[in-house]
């Protein structure tokens, strides 16, 4: 899949977030990279066979104080990693569109202040596990 097609699916995935949550998202850039950089791999403690589908970096909405946004404030970022997402789709027999949407949901859950355990618990609830 070419990058433009992938980015279009990312836009569609973002629109699957319920509007009541989308309207509360501020100052977050949604990016696409091929794979996590070596710096990100080290930062996230990834072993040689591990990778990421997405990564949220920034100040969660629940931690932003009254002074957030005063002066220049760089946006938080959510990065989707194209190659690992495509590989996961092939391995799991799922549609790339589905994995992108699930990854976006997962990373925006971090934006809303959920830690990894809480995000995974909520994913299980969403998937009826």
N, C-alpha and C positions, 0 to 999 in steps of 0.2 A: 504494500500500500504506500502511495506516495505521501509526503509530508502534508500537502494541502488537504488531502482526503482525511488524514488522521486529525488535523486541526479542526476540520468541519465536524467530525464526530465528537471532538472535545467540546466544541460549542454546544452541540446537541445534548451532550451529557450534562453540561452545566444547567441547561434549561430543564432537565428532569428533576433538579432540586426544587422542592415545593416553593412557590412564590413567597410564602410567609417567611422562609429562611433566606431566599435570594435577596429580598429587599433589605435584609439586615447585614449583608456582606458589603464591607467597605474597604477600599484600599488594598485589594488583593489582585495580583496579576496571575493569570493562568498561562503557563509556559509549556512548551514541548521541547524536549531534548532527546537525542537518540538513546543515550545511556547515562547512568550516574557517573560523574567525574571521579577521578581517583581521590580528590579531596572529600567529596561526599561519601564515597565508600569508606574512607578512614573515619570520618566524622560519625557515620552511622554504625561503625563496627562490623562491616560486612566481611564475611569470610570469602575465600576465592570463588566458591560455587554459588554465592548468594547475590541477589540483586534487589532492586526496588522497582515497583510499578509507578509509584508516585512519592512526592515529598512535599510536606508543608514546612515553610520556613517563615518565621515572623513572630509577632506578638498576638496570641489568641485574643479574640474579642473580649473574653471574660477577664483578661489581665490588663486591658487598656484602661489607664486611669484618666482623670480629668485633663491632664496635660498632653495626652496622646494627640498628635496631629498639630501641636503648636510648633510653628517653624516648619522646616523641611522634613518631611517624613517619607522615607522610601516605602513603596508598597511591600506588603508581605508577598510571598510567592508560593504558588502551588505548581510544581513541575511534574508533568507526566513523562514517563520514559518510554518512548515509542518501541524500541526493540524488545525490552522485557515484556511489555504488554502484548505485542504480537506473538512472542514465543509462548507466553502463558495461554493465549487463545488457542494456539496450535496444540499445546500439551493437554489442555483441559477440554478440547473440543468445543470451545465456546466462541461466540461471536466477539470480535474485537470491540464492537460498539458496546456490548454488555460489560466487558472488563473495563473499558474507559469510564463508563457511567459509574460503576462500582468504585473505581479508584478515585474519581472525583468526589463521590459521596464521602468516602473514607477520609480524604485529605481535608475537605471542608468541615468534617466532624472535628478534626484537630483544631481548625480555625475557631470553632465554637467552644473550644476549651476541653474537649475530651482527650484523655490520655489513651495510649494504645490498648490497654485492657478494656476500657469502657467502649472504645470504638468496636473492638472485636465482639464484645458482648452484644452490642446493639446490632451489629451485622448478623449475628446468629438469630436475634429476634426477628429482624427483617426477612431473613431467609427461612424462617419457620423451623429452626433447629431446636 
